[in-house]
Every structure is written in structure tokens, then in C-alpha cells.
Amino acid sequence: MASIDKTRAVVDEGETYDGKILPTTKAEVNRSVRLYQNSTVQGSVYGESVSVEGGTVEGSVMASNDVEFSGGTVHGEVGTDGAAVGSDVTVYGTVTGTRVRLQNAIIYGNVVGADVILENCVVIGIITAERELVIEDGLCYTFKSYGETKLDNTSIVLPQAIVEGDILLSTPVTVTGLGELDVGDKKLPTMNESDLIEVDGETYLSLSPRILNVQKVTDRLDELEGALQQVATASSADETPPASELLAVLGVDASQYPDVL
């Protein structure tokens, strides 16, 4: 049975809490919140620390200190002034934290942090990192990195990303979702350090100089933006197509799907 008091809130395995878990007094602001396997909170959650261990939150998750996942689903935003870490989570919204470190996650939205480390993740949105960005075996729409960047087996849909600061490409970045492009071969195009360009004082990792049929790409990007808008305007997870279906609409080659799918 769910136990909610001033110092902590716990929803036991298989239990459903009918309502939000939000502080109503000053004493409750600093309490911890923990959701166990197959538990459900029918509303948003706020705590000093929030731990989701396989449960479902039918709302947003906010924490002043940290959010930790070990499985679970969030039907809303995830935000913390500290760290958002963990694995095997699906989030139908943007994830924001000073430090974001996720494994085997599917994010139907953006990921924003000072330090962002993602392994085997799908982000159907934009990844933004202020100090450090690490992506291993990942797929996203595009990324913006203003510090150190390390990429290994990374795929993006938009053929352009912002990369201020040092960048280490263990493998070239694959561009997928644009269909066949006139870039010199018929394989999925890739980008490496030679594709770094400066435009108006900003540095980009961009395929643009090698694209011969610019109008074809522009038209295709308009289609992709429409697919992303479907995710952004969805009022619930029920209105959001599964990630594999969205990636198919985006034209992402199945060979680029991370194992999380």
C-alpha cells in the first residue's frame, strides 16, 4: 500500500496511487519519493530525490536533487537541478538536468543538460549539452554541444549539428532519414572531422557542402519537421506513435536502430 508522509513517499510494487505526489507544506518539500515495479502514480511527482524502479508516472517528474531510473515510464517531463540518471526508461517529454546519464532509454522529446552521457538511447528530439556530450550507440534528430564532444556509433536525422569545442569521433556520424542523397555514393552518408565548417561564428558538423540537390533535402526536412511536430503536440502517450513507427515515418534506416528498440 502507498505510504505518503512528510519525510518520504513510497508506492509499493503493483500499487496505484490515485493522485499527484506534490508537497503541500514546507516540511514535504525535501521528502524522497520512490516508486516500485509495476506501481502507478496517477499524476505528477515532486521530491528532493525521486527514484522510479519500474513504475509508471502519469505526469511529470521533478526533483530538486536527483532523479534515478531503473526501468519505468514517465508520461510527462523530467526535470531536476541535479542529476537525471539510470536505465531502461521511456519518457514522453523532455529530460532536463545538470547531469543527464541514461542507458537503454527512449525519449520522446529533447534532452538538455550541462553534461549529457547517453548509451544505447533513442532521442526523438534535440540533444543539448553545455559542457560535455557523450553518445554511444545512439540515435537522435540532431545535437548541440558547446563543450567536449565524444561520439561513437552515432546516427542523426538532420544532416547538421552544432559542435563548439573539442570533438572526438570514434566512428563517423551517420546521417539517416533523408533517403538517397547525391553525395558521391549510394550508402548512408557519414560525417567526420572534415565536415566541420564555420558559419557566422558558429561551428557545425554539416553535410551541406556535399549535398548537390539542396531542394530535395529541403523538401524532405519539411516532412521530417512535421513528424516531430506530431510528437511535440501530442497531449498524451496514447497519441504518440511507437518509436519504431516514428522512425519509419522519419525514414530512418532500420540498420541504425539502437538495441533498445
Stockholm file with secondary structure:
# STOCKHOLM 1.0

chainA/1-261         MASIDKTRAVVDEGETYDGKILPTTKAEVNRSVRLYQNSTVQGSVYGESVSVEGGTVEGSVMASNDVEFSGGTVHGEVGTDGAAVGSDVTVYGTVTGTRVRLQNAIIYGNVVGADVILENCVVIGIITAERELVIEDGLCYTFKSYGETKLDNTSIVLPQAIVEGDILLSTPVTVTGLGELDVGDKKLPTMNESDLIEVDGETYLSLSPRILNVQKVTDRLDELEGALQQVATASSADETPPASELLAVLGVDASQYPDVL
#=GR chainA/1-261 SS CCEECSSEEEECTTCEECSCBCCCSGGGTTCEEEECTTCEESSCEEEEEEEESSCEESSCEEEEEEEEEESCEESSCEEESSEEEEESCEESSCEEEEEEEEESCEESSCEEEEEEEEESCEEEEEEEEEEEEEEEEEEEEEEEESSEEEEEEEEESSSEEEECSCEEESSCEEECSSCSCCSSSSSCCEECGGGEEEETTEEEEESGGGCSCHHHHHHHHHHHHHHHHHHHTCSSGGGSCCHHHHHHHTTCCGGGCCTTC
#=GC SS_cons         CCEECSSEEEECTTCEECSCBCCCSGGGTTCEEEECTTCEESSCEEEEEEEESSCEESSCEEEEEEEEEESCEESSCEEESSEEEEESCEESSCEEEEEEEEESCEESSCEEEEEEEEESCEEEEEEEEEEEEEEEEEEEEEEEESSEEEEEEEEESSSEEEECSCEEESSCEEECSSCSCCSSSSSCCEECGGGEEEETTEEEEESGGGCSCHHHHHHHHHHHHHHHHHHHTCSSGGGSCCHHHHHHHTTCCGGGCCTTC
//
